[in-house]
């Protein structure tokens, strides 16, 4: 098992590849279908994984990954735990604008605020964008796909005058000053 590295492959012209990592795979497949069918100007490849590390046997045929999206369903505690374990297999270079977190289930009344707070702390500590998505409606899936496509185009270098690092700086998750003291 190997660590996922951001610059281990040469990118292809007018193409972008995203890796969606979700333990439950419920939202992941719907989102992948919409992402692939939504973009006409650029060749978009979507790779799916339940967790990291990725298998070594396919490493030579795997394309350059431009964006890693960790999908966290707040309804399942195991979802957050799986992401935490997977983060060990991501090279620190990916956290320079090529990783984001996508949270689903935030509106569910049974989800404790502690889970959401844990996700926010994780995104803040890694300086990564934190996006929220509604996974129960077609409109919610379409909106999440559109947001991820915009981020993917930037991280793949297909948007003039923008880089993944600048996007990450503008969209990263921040916590209020009373919560930031918990990191010290």
Secondary structure, DSSP 8 states (H G I E B T S, - for coil): ---B-TTSS---TTEEEEEEE-SS-HHHHHHHHHHHHH-SSSEEEEEEESSSS--GGGTTT-----EEEEEEETT-HHHHHHHHHHGGGB-GGGGTTSEEEEEE-TT-TTS-HHHHHHHHHHHHHHT-EEEEE--SSHHHHHHHHHHHHHHHHHHTT-STT--HHHHHHHHB----HHHHGGG-
